[in-house]
Amino acid sequence: MLGLGAAGLVAAPVLQRTLESGLGAIADKDPTGLTGLLPNGGGFRYYSVASSVPTKSAADYRLTVDGLVDRPATYTLDALKALPQTRMVRDVQCVTGWRVPETPFEGVRLSALLDAAGVRPGAKAIRFTCFDGTYSESLTLAQARRADVLVALRMQDRPVSHSHGGPVRLYVAPMYFYKSAKWLSGITVTDSVRPGYWEELGYDVDAWVGRSNGRDDAPTT
């Protein structure tokens, strides 16, 4: 038994590195989310609800902004990088219980893209779609205009990796992490909130951190 324990200590770093390098690819093919139970670097667990997710490079990535706007737009990755960037460092909280403290995110404020598009009167909400072909999310217009909601290009001070939802993902700092849609490809302004993927299955539409566990109150600013 002592010999097996010692062998485990020696092998653990190698196994950890293997998991960290391969877990993202495994998770992308796991619609159950069970790969989220495996250990990984940085405290994150990887989830995907699609059987596979295509990889997008800077050359073929596109983000559309449409719906109830005066000026629909399509952004390349380079075009998003050319816009003013905001960096914030916040805790990431998953509704399943795990937390990663003080995680840096950097990107374009969602409000800036909405202002550039010219939101029309009568608009009430935003629907987000993803290039995995399955996932979706939503915010009210007021939530989307918060200063701590980003179209994120960087995470942990490096470009958002494919496993983390890159090259571009949503980051909604004050809400549980399922609101921060990975592999973001579409921002559509709508006249009402349409529940996202997990919300159709019973998750809270207004997913303020703490609202489900009573630790703190929904922010008001």
N, C-alpha and C positions, 0 to 999 in steps of 0.2 A: 504493500500500500504506500509506504514512504517513497519507494522508487517511482511508482506511478505519479505521485504528487510532484516529485522533483522534475520528472519528464514533462509534466503539464506546465510547470513554471517556465521551463526552457522553451517549450513550443508555443506558449501563449502569444508572445510578440509577433511571431510569424503568422499565426492564425489570425490575429487582429489585423495585420497589414493586408492579408488576403481578403478578409471580409470587407475592409474599407475600400479596397480597389475594385472588388467585384460585386458588392452588395447593391450598388445602384442599378447595374444591369439586371441583376436578379429581380429586384423590386419592380422594375419597369414591366416585367412579364408576370407579375403576381397580382391578379385582380382581387385577391382575398385580403391583401394587406398584412398577411402573416409574417412577411419578411421584416415588418416593423418590430417584431419581437427579438430580432437578432441584434447583438451589440455592434456598434459602429463608432467611428471617430467623431469627436466634437459633440457627442451627446444626442445627435439627431437620429431619428428613425425614419426610414424611407417608405413611402406609401405610393401606390398607383392603383387606380381603379380600371385601367385599360390593360388589355392583354399585351400590348406593345406600344411604344412611343417612338415616333421618328426623331432622329437627331437633326436639328436645324443649325446651320452655320451662319456666319455673318452675311454670306452671299445670298442665302435663300430665306432668311427670316423676314417676316412681315407682320406688323401689328396694325390692324384696322380700327378706326374710330368712326362709328356711324350711328344710325338711328335718328333720333330727334335732335339733329344738329344742322346748322347752316352750312358748315364747311367740313364734310366728311374727309378723312385723311387716311393715308397709308404710310406708315413709318418703317424704314429699314433700321437695322441695328445701329448703323453709323449715324443715322439721323437722330435717333434717341440719345446717343452718346454726345451729340453736338449741343443738346439742350442743357440748360442749367441743371446741375445735379445737387441733390440734397442727401446728406449722410446723417443717419441716426443710429444710436446704439440702444437697443431695448432687449428685454427678455422675450424669448419665444416660448409660448405656452401651448401645448397640445391639449385638446379636450380629453384625451385618454390619460393624462396625468403627468407626462414627462415635460420638463422645462429645460431650456438652454439659456443661461443668463448672459446678459450683456453681449448680444450678437449684433455686429455691425451690418447694416444694409445701406445701399446707396443707389439712387436712381432719380427719376423724374417724378415730381409730384403729380399725382393723377389730376388734381385740380388744374394744373397748367395745360394738360392735354385737353381737358374739357373746355377751358377758356379759349384755347386756340380753335377748337371746333365750333364754338358758338352754340351753347345749349339753348334750345327753343323753349318758349313758354309752354307750360303743360308737362314738361319733363319732371319725373319724380324719382327715377331709379336708374341704376346701371346694371347691365347683364354682362358678365365676363365669360368668354368661351376660350377653349384651349386646343392646341394642335395635337393633343392625344386623341381627339375626336369624341371624347366622352365627358370630361369634367366640365362643370360650369359653376359659377358663383354669382352673387348679387350683393349690391349695397344700395341704400337709399342715396339720393343725390346729396343730401346733407352729409352723410357719412363719407361719401366719396370725395367730398371737398375738404375734408380734414387735412391738416398739414402733416399728419403722421400716416398718410396713405400714399404709398409709392408704387410706381411701375419700376421695379427693381432690376438693375443691371449687374450689381455687385452684391456679394454676400460674404461675410467674414473677410473683407478686404481683398477679394479676388472676384473675377467674373463668375456669375452664377453658373454652376456646373449643370450638365444635363440631368444628373440624378436629383439635384435640388430644384429642378424646374426651369433651367436655363434654355436659351440664353436670356430670356426675360420672364419674370414672374411678378405676380402681384404681391405686395406686402402691406397688410392691414395691421399696423402695430398694436392697437388696443383690443384686438379681437383674437379669439382662438385661431390657431394656425391653419385650420381647414378653410378659413376665409381667404387666405393668401394663396390664391390659385397658382399652380405651377403651369409651365409651358403656355404662357399667356399669348393668345393670338387675336382676340377680338374684344373690343369695348363698345357696347351698344347702349345708347341712351334710350330709355323706355318711359312709358307713362305709368308704370306700376312695377312693384317688386315681383320678380319671378323667382321662386326658390331655386337654389342651386342643387347640385347632385346629392350631397349628404342631407340637405334640408328636405328634399323630397322623401328621404328615408327617416325623417324625424328629428334631425338636428335643429338647434335654434337658428332662426334666420338672423336675429340680432345677437351675435355671439360675443358680446363683451366678456373679456376675461374676468372671472369671478362671479359672473351672473349665475352660472350653473352650480357653483360650489360655495357661494356665500362669503368668499374671502374678501371681496371688495365690490364697490359699486360701479355701475356703468359710468364712464366719463361723460361729462357734459360739454367739453370744449375740444 
